[in-house]
């Protein structure tokens, strides 16, 4: 009987299994594990460092986003406050009060020109209201007009000899 000796720890294989078994190395594989282990360690270390850098960049971006959102909120609040001021100055009663402070008076009845050039309506001048001129604070700062001088009041002046000589006239 010609029988191949059994390998230690392996049963004898026949047919297809024997052909496949010849493809496998019979001895212990002496593949170098050190380069493979180093490759895996380098890949894992590089991946961890990459994740750390990515996480730091995302955190920095989040801080910048927070600062920009805070600045946007502050600017929006300022814009709304300015819009409220504009609305308050544009109110009809505020415009009327401001116009009176500047010495303006309401206009009279207007007249209109037709397309043919004829005047329609009877224009009337604005009522002349003699109010003291009150300048806006901005105009006071730029005005170069000297302050008004007080003239002596004629009632306070001494009587002249011609007016004192004839009483009752």
C-alpha positions as CSV (number, residue, x, y, z in Angstrom):
1,X,0.0,0.0,0.0
2,X,1.4,3.2,-1.1
3,X,0.2,5.7,1.2
4,X,1.6,9.1,1.8
5,X,2.5,9.7,5.3
6,X,0.1,12.0,7.1
7,X,1.3,15.4,8.0
8,X,1.3,16.2,11.6
9,X,-2.1,17.3,12.7
10,X,-3.6,17.1,9.2
11,X,-5.7,14.3,8.0
12,X,-5.1,12.9,4.6
13,X,-7.0,14.7,1.8
14,X,-8.2,13.2,-1.4
15,X,-9.4,14.6,-4.7
16,X,-10.3,18.2,-4.9
17,X,-9.4,18.9,-1.4
18,X,-5.8,17.6,-2.0
19,X,-5.4,19.9,-5.0
20,X,-6.5,22.8,-2.9
21,X,-4.3,21.8,-0.1
22,X,-1.3,22.0,-2.3
23,X,-2.0,25.7,-2.8
24,X,-1.6,26.4,0.9
25,X,1.9,26.5,2.4
26,X,2.8,23.5,4.3
27,X,5.0,25.2,6.8
28,X,4.3,28.0,9.2
29,X,4.0,31.3,7.3
30,X,6.8,33.6,8.2
31,X,5.2,36.7,6.8
32,X,6.7,39.9,8.2
33,X,4.1,41.3,10.6
34,X,6.1,44.3,11.7
35,X,5.5,46.5,8.5
36,X,1.8,45.6,8.6
37,X,1.4,46.5,12.2
38,X,3.3,49.8,11.6
39,X,1.1,50.6,8.6
40,X,-2.1,50.0,10.7
41,X,-0.8,52.1,13.6
42,X,0.2,55.0,11.2
43,X,-3.2,54.9,9.5
44,X,-5.0,55.0,12.9
45,X,-2.8,57.7,14.3
46,X,-3.1,59.8,11.1
47,X,-6.9,59.3,11.2
48,X,-7.1,60.4,14.8
49,X,-4.9,63.5,14.2
50,X,-7.0,64.3,11.1
51,X,-10.2,64.1,13.2
52,X,-8.6,66.3,15.9
53,X,-7.7,69.0,13.3
54,X,-11.2,68.8,11.7
55,X,-12.9,69.1,15.1
56,X,-10.7,72.1,16.0
57,X,-11.6,73.8,12.7
58,X,-15.3,73.1,13.2
59,X,-15.2,74.5,16.8
60,X,-13.4,77.7,15.5
61,X,-16.1,78.1,12.9
62,X,-18.8,77.7,15.5
63,X,-17.2,80.4,17.6
64,X,-17.0,82.7,14.6
65,X,-20.6,81.9,13.7
66,X,-21.7,82.8,17.2
67,X,-19.8,86.1,17.1
68,X,-21.3,87.0,13.8
69,X,-24.9,86.1,14.9
70,X,-24.4,88.3,18.0
71,X,-23.1,91.2,15.9
72,X,-26.1,90.7,13.5
73,X,-28.5,90.8,16.4
74,X,-26.9,94.0,17.7
75,X,-27.0,95.7,14.3
76,X,-30.6,94.6,13.8
77,X,-31.5,96.2,17.1
78,X,-29.7,99.4,16.2
79,X,-31.5,99.4,12.8
80,X,-34.9,99.0,14.5
81,X,-34.1,101.8,16.9
82,X,-33.1,104.1,14.1
83,X,-36.2,103.2,12.1
84,X,-38.4,104.1,15.2
85,X,-36.6,107.5,15.4
86,X,-37.3,108.1,11.7
87,X,-41.0,107.1,12.1
88,X,-41.3,109.5,15.1
89,X,-39.8,112.4,13.1
90,X,-42.0,111.6,10.1
91,X,-45.2,111.6,12.0
92,X,-47.6,114.4,10.9
93,X,-47.8,116.1,14.4
94,X,-44.0,116.0,14.7
95,X,-43.6,117.6,11.3
96,X,-46.1,120.3,12.1
97,X,-44.5,121.1,15.4
98,X,-41.0,121.2,13.8
99,X,-42.3,123.4,11.0
100,X,-43.7,125.9,13.5
101,X,-40.4,125.9,15.4
102,X,-38.7,126.9,12.2
103,X,-41.2,129.7,11.6
104,X,-43.2,128.1,8.9
105,X,-47.0,128.8,8.6
106,X,-49.7,126.8,6.9
107,X,-50.2,127.7,3.3
108,X,-53.4,129.3,1.9
109,X,-55.7,127.9,-0.8
110,X,-53.7,126.7,-3.8
111,X,-54.3,127.4,-7.4
112,X,-53.8,124.9,-10.2
113,X,-52.6,125.2,-13.7
114,X,-54.6,123.3,-16.3
115,X,-53.0,121.6,-19.4
116,X,-54.0,124.6,-21.5
117,X,-52.2,127.0,-19.2
118,X,-55.3,128.5,-17.5
119,X,-55.2,129.1,-13.7
120,X,-58.0,127.2,-11.9
121,X,-58.9,128.4,-8.4
122,X,-58.1,131.5,-6.5
123,X,-54.7,131.4,-4.8
124,X,-54.5,133.0,-1.4
125,X,-51.3,133.9,0.5
126,X,-50.3,132.1,3.7
127,X,-51.4,133.8,6.9
128,X,-48.7,136.0,8.2
129,X,-48.0,135.0,11.7
130,X,-45.3,137.0,13.4
131,X,-43.8,134.6,15.7
132,X,-40.2,134.8,17.0
133,X,-37.8,132.9,14.9
134,X,-36.7,129.8,16.7
135,X,-33.8,128.0,15.1
136,X,-33.2,124.3,15.3
137,X,-30.3,123.2,17.6
138,X,-28.3,122.1,14.5
139,X,-28.8,125.6,13.0
140,X,-27.8,127.3,16.2
141,X,-24.4,125.6,16.2
142,X,-23.7,126.8,12.6
143,X,-25.3,130.2,12.8
144,X,-23.0,133.2,12.6
145,X,-25.7,135.8,13.4
146,X,-24.8,137.9,16.4
147,X,-27.3,137.7,19.3
148,X,-30.0,140.4,19.2
149,X,-29.2,143.6,21.1
150,X,-31.7,145.1,23.4
151,X,-32.8,148.6,22.4
152,X,-33.9,151.0,25.1
153,X,-37.6,151.0,25.6
154,X,-39.2,154.4,24.8
155,X,-41.5,154.1,27.7
156,X,-38.5,153.9,30.1
157,X,-36.8,156.9,28.6
158,X,-37.0,160.3,30.3
159,X,-39.8,162.6,29.0
160,X,-38.8,165.2,26.5
161,X,-39.5,168.8,27.2
162,X,-42.0,169.1,24.3
163,X,-44.2,166.3,25.5
164,X,-44.1,167.4,29.1
165,X,-45.1,171.1,28.4
166,X,-48.6,170.5,27.2
167,X,-50.6,168.2,29.4
168,X,-54.0,166.9,28.2
169,X,-53.4,167.2,24.5
